[in-house]
Amino acid sequence: MNIIRQKHTENELHNLVHQFTSLIGLSKLAKLVNYRRHSEISLTKIIEWLLTTKFLGRSLYQAPATPNFTSRTVRNNLNDGRINW
């Protein structure tokens, strides 16, 4: 029963993070920090996944796998020197 509830909570959290990133206009902020897409994954998807993972209390190494990208993709984007974080 806890596994089902945890999954439900994870989906709720992802929806809240998605609403938050839409509210603050993360795609517009990505242009302001000089983000240029070098892959088919958008910065909003990466940031949403990262926030969801951190609010679930997991590290990048314990993060749930996604079919679109890996935690290495997230680390590469965070360490990109061309982005003005």
PLY file of the C-alpha trace (Angstrom):
ply
format ascii 1.0
element vertex 85
property float x
property float y
property float z
element edge 84
property int vertex1
property int vertex2
end_header
0.00 0.00 0.00
2.84 2.43 0.75
4.40 1.87 -2.66
1.20 2.91 -4.42
0.82 5.98 -2.20
4.46 6.95 -2.78
3.96 6.76 -6.53
0.82 8.86 -6.24
2.71 11.44 -4.16
5.53 11.47 -6.70
3.07 12.26 -9.50
1.44 15.00 -7.42
4.83 16.52 -6.70
5.79 16.45 -10.37
2.53 18.23 -11.24
3.21 20.90 -8.60
6.74 21.46 -9.88
5.43 21.70 -13.44
2.86 24.30 -12.39
5.55 26.26 -10.55
7.93 26.32 -13.51
5.09 27.44 -15.76
4.13 30.15 -13.27
7.61 31.66 -13.05
8.21 31.36 -16.79
11.25 29.11 -16.69
11.55 28.97 -20.47
11.97 32.76 -20.58
14.48 32.61 -17.75
16.46 29.99 -19.68
17.04 32.52 -22.44
18.19 35.12 -19.90
20.85 32.81 -18.44
22.24 32.14 -21.91
21.04 28.52 -22.18
21.44 27.07 -25.64
20.05 23.63 -26.27
22.75 21.19 -27.32
20.47 18.16 -27.16
16.81 17.42 -27.68
16.08 17.76 -23.95
14.79 21.15 -22.85
16.09 22.92 -19.76
12.60 23.02 -18.27
12.35 19.23 -18.31
15.76 18.93 -16.67
14.97 21.50 -13.96
11.54 19.95 -13.29
13.12 16.51 -12.91
15.86 17.91 -10.67
13.42 19.75 -8.39
11.14 16.73 -8.15
14.10 14.51 -7.27
15.41 16.87 -4.62
11.98 17.40 -3.01
11.58 13.62 -2.81
14.77 13.63 -0.73
16.95 11.81 -3.23
20.36 12.62 -4.60
21.26 12.49 -8.28
22.69 9.02 -7.73
19.47 7.73 -6.13
17.20 9.50 -8.58
14.59 7.56 -10.51
15.54 6.77 -14.07
13.84 8.60 -16.89
13.51 7.34 -20.45
14.54 10.72 -21.90
17.85 11.43 -20.15
20.17 10.30 -17.38
21.50 12.00 -14.27
24.74 12.56 -16.19
22.82 14.81 -18.60
21.65 16.88 -15.64
25.17 17.16 -14.23
26.53 18.18 -17.63
23.94 20.96 -17.93
24.59 22.19 -14.40
28.35 22.25 -15.02
28.13 23.97 -18.40
30.33 27.05 -18.25
28.35 28.85 -20.93
25.25 29.10 -18.70
25.21 32.13 -16.40
23.71 30.50 -13.32
0 1
1 2
2 3
3 4
4 5
5 6
6 7
7 8
8 9
9 10
10 11
11 12
12 13
13 14
14 15
15 16
16 17
17 18
18 19
19 20
20 21
21 22
22 23
23 24
24 25
25 26
26 27
27 28
28 29
29 30
30 31
31 32
32 33
33 34
34 35
35 36
36 37
37 38
38 39
39 40
40 41
41 42
42 43
43 44
44 45
45 46
46 47
47 48
48 49
49 50
50 51
51 52
52 53
53 54
54 55
55 56
56 57
57 58
58 59
59 60
60 61
61 62
62 63
63 64
64 65
65 66
66 67
67 68
68 69
69 70
70 71
71 72
72 73
73 74
74 75
75 76
76 77
77 78
78 79
79 80
80 81
81 82
82 83
83 84
